[in-house]
Amino acid sequence: SMDRRDVLPVIPMRKSRKMRVGVNRSLYRLRNLVERCFNKLKNARRVATRYDKTAESFLGFIDITSIRLWVRHLST
């Protein structure tokens, strides 16, 4: 279970849940940012379908795609 692993919840609970647990909002924002980044990386067809045979070339393409996203972010 999550309690044995000392895992902190990062996703807010539903309002209807009887036992409520607080959520660290700054961690939730970071988690959201990471998930959006992965989503943008997967928009590159080559990353989503994993055309590359070797892990080295796959990670290289992830680097290239990340740089393209970063440059696009800087220009806005």
C-alpha positions, 0 to 999 in steps of 0.5 A, spaced: 500 500 500 501 507 499 502 508 506 508 503 507 512 506 502 511 513 505 508 516 498 504 523 499 498 524 495 499 529 489 492 529 486 486 532 490 481 528 492 474 528 490 469 532 495 465 527 496 470 522 499 469 522 507 476 521 509 480 527 506 487 528 505 491 535 504 495 536 498 501 540 497 499 545 491 506 546 489 507 539 488 501 538 484 503 544 479 510 541 478 506 534 477 502 537 472 508 541 468 511 534 468 505 531 465 504 536 460 511 536 458 510 528 456 504 530 452 508 535 448 513 530 447 508 524 445 506 529 440 512 528 436 510 522 432 517 518 432 517 519 440 510 516 440 511 510 436 518 509 438 521 508 431 528 508 433 531 501 434 536 503 440 535 506 446 541 511 444 537 514 438 530 514 441 533 518 447 537 522 442 530 524 439 527 526 445 533 530 446 532 534 440 524 534 441 525 537 448 530 542 445 525 544 440 519 545 445 524 549 449 526 554 443 519 554 442 517 556 449 522 561 449 520 565 443 513 566 446 
